[in-house]
Amino acid sequence: MNTQLLAIDDIVPSPHNPPGRLTPEDPELQSLCESIRSYGVREPPTVYRDVKTGRYVLLSGHRRWYCAKECGHAELLCLVTEPPNGAGEEQLRQATVNIHRRDYTPIQFAKLIEGLMTECSLTGKEVAAKLNVSPALVSTHLSLLRLNEEHQQQIEAGNISLSVGQLMSQTENPSLRVQLAEMASRGASRKQVADAIKGERSKPKGKRIAIRSGAISVAVDHQSSLAALIRELGSILRDARRAAANGKNLDEFTQDLTANPEGEAP
């Protein structure tokens, strides 16, 4: 890594910079611009040279670069480092710089984690280790991506907390998720939301399977997702194998499921 004085127009932002960080109306950004106008850029941004374009891509210091441009600086002193080995490494470098500055919203951070897992072939635990955060934090954020776009937007807006969003992801029932989101918007506590989920799970369910005119039907809530159907079919299959191992026939198996709709076939 070396220090170089670069033409400010030769410096470009990283495509992985968290969205919304360079909003002109941001009071913190305006304050930084006033400071740079008075005292200059005190800490050089970090960049690497893109061999394809010949320009320098920011890894850190996007706000300092933006304010320097706004203040009319023609050049900027930068720390020049080696280019990252692919998009995954660039995302990882960007994340390690920004993660502890709280520059990511919950959904942005969740998508960042998902991107790192894909681009770098990492597990959630490995991403946590590289970002120096807890595996639980990574798991909690990833759970938010199971919610629909509307509920993710409510999390971004602060109407639904991170912990309540995680609880909402634990149910596949869309109508229950809507109910939980409404509770959260009215100020319900995490415990109240958890109790609502627990109450829904404790409601008696109907038959899991039934035989009509020689055909087998599976009872699934019409509002459930495909993933819920797959889990139900997998559960029934495990019960059927156990029943077969115990020497039961189809009639006995379906009777067991009718008598024990929530439990395993005896």
N, C-alpha and C positions, 0 to 999 in steps of 0.2 A: 504494500500500500504506500502510495506517495502523494504528496500535496501538489496540486497544479492550479494555476489561475486560468479558468476556462471562460470562453465567451458565453454569456448567459443564454443566448439563443441556440447554443449547441447542446443545451441540457434539456432533457424531456422527462416528464413524470413516468413512474412505473405504471404499467397497466394493472398491477396488483395493489396499488395504493387504495386504502379503504375509501369507498365513495362518500362524498359529503365533507371531506376534510378541507377542501379548498372553496368553501362557500363564502363569497365576499361579505355577506351579511353577518357572518359569525363574529361575535364580539371578541373572542380570543384571537382570531386571525387579525382583526382590525388593530388590536392592542399590540400584537407582534409587529405589524407593519409600522406602527408609530415608533416602536423601540428601534427597529432597523433603520428607520428614517433618521433617528437621532444618533444612534451609536454604531450602526453597521451590523453586519452578520458576525457574531462572536464565535460561533461554532460551525466549522465547515461541514456542509452536507457530504454524504458518501455517495459516490457514483461508480458506475463501471462503463467501459466503452463498448458499444454495440458494434461488432466488426462488420455487420451487414450495412449499417447506415452511417457509421462513423460518428454518430452522436453519442452523448453520454446520458445514461439512464439512471435516474435517482433510485437509491436504495433507502436512504433516509434524508430528512431535511426538506421534504416537499413544501412545507409552509415557509421555511426560510427562503427557499428558491422563489416561491410565488411572491412573497413580500419584497424581495430584492428586485424582482422584475417590476412590481408595482411602484417601487421607489425610483425606478429609472436606472438601476445599476446595469452597466454594460458587461461587467465581468464578475465572476464569483469564484472565490477560493474554495476548492473541493478536495476531499480525500478520494483518490482514484484507486479502486480495488480490482481484483480479478473478476471477470464475468462469471456468473453462475453457470453451473452445468445443467442447463435445461430449465423449463418453466417451474418445475417442482421445487428446485433449489432456490429459485428467485422468490417464489411465494414464501418459502421457509425463512429466507433472510428477511423479507419484508415483515413477516409476522413477528419474528423475534425482536425486531426494532419497535414495532407498534403495539404489541400485545399488552405491555405493562403501562402504556400511556392511555389506556382506555379509549383507543381510537376506533374500536370495532363495536358495533351494536351487537346484541345477542344473535340475530339471524346472520349478520355478516360473519361473525366469528364461527357460527355453525357451518356456514358454507365454506369458509376458509379451511376448517378442519376436514370437511368432506373432500375438498380439493387436494389437500396435502395427502390424505389417505390414498386418493386415486393416483395423483401424479407421482408420488414418491413410493407407492406400494407399502404404506405404513399401516400398522394397526392403530387403534385409538390410543392405546397405552404408549406406543412409540411416539406418536404426535405429542402426547402430554409431556413425555420426557424431553423432547427436543424444544418444546416451548416453555419448559420449566413450570408447568401448571399441573394440577392434580388430575388423575384419570377420571375422577368423579365429575370434575368441571367439564371435561371433554364429552363424557357420556351425557351429561345434562343438556349441553348445547346441541348435540347431535339429535337428541330426542325431539327437539323443536321442529326439525325438518319433516317429521311425520304429520305435522299439522297442515291444514290447508292454507292457501295464500292469505285469505282474509284474517285468519287467526295469527299468522305470522306478522301481518301488518299491525295488528293490535298490540303485539309484543313490542314491535319497533316503536310504536307510538307511546309505549309505557302504560297502556290500559290493562295489560296482562303481565304479571311479573314472570321472571324466569322460572321460579319454582312452581308456580301455578301452571305455566306452559308445559313443564315437564309432567305434571300430574295429568293434564289434558291428553298428553300423548299416550297415556297408559290405557285409554279406552278407544275402541274402534267404532263406538256408536256416535255417528255424526250429530244426532239430536242432543245427546248428552253433552257433547263438546260445546254446542251452541249454548246450552243451559249453563255450563261451567264458565264460558266466556262472559255471559251476562252477569253471573254472580261476581266474577272478578271485577267487571266494570263498575259494579255497585259497591266495591270495597270489601268483598268477602275475604276472609283470611284463608291461608293455605289449609288450615285444619278443616274449615267449613267446606272447602272444595274437596278435600280428601274424604270427608264424611259423606258427601253427596255421591262420590264414586263408589264408596263402600256400600251405601244404601242401594244403589242401582245393581250392584253385583249380588246383593243378598236377595233380590226379588226372585220368586220362583220362575223357572223357565218351563216351557212346554216340552213336548216329546222331541228327542233328538232325531230319531228316525221312525218311519212308519212304512208298512207294506200295504199297498192298495192294488188290487187286481194283478198281483204278481210283480209290481214295480216297487222299488225302494225309493222313498223320498226323504230328504234331509231337511229338517226345520231350521231355518236361519232367519234372523230378523232382517226384514227387507231393507233396513237402513244400514246393515253391516257392510263391511268392505269385503273385497275378494280375499284379502289376507285373513279375515275372520273366518270365511268359509273354508279356506285351506286348513286353518288350524282345527276347525271342527271336524273336517273329514279325516285329518291325521289322528285326532283323538279317537274317533269312532273306529278307525282301522286298527289302532293299537288294542282297543277293547275287543274287537272281533277276533284278532289273533289270540288273545288271552282266552277268550271263550272257546275257540276251536281247540286250543291246547288242553282245555278242561273237558273236552268231549261233548260240548253243547251243540245243538243244531240251530238253524236260523230262527225258528220260532222262539226257542228259549232265549236266544240272544236278544231279540227285539223286545221280548217281555221284560228282560232284565233292564234294558235301557229305558223302557217306559216307567218302570218302577223306580229307577235311579237316574233321572234326567240330568243331574249335575255330576254324578259320581261315575266311577268306573264300573263296567259290567262285572258282577261277582264271578 
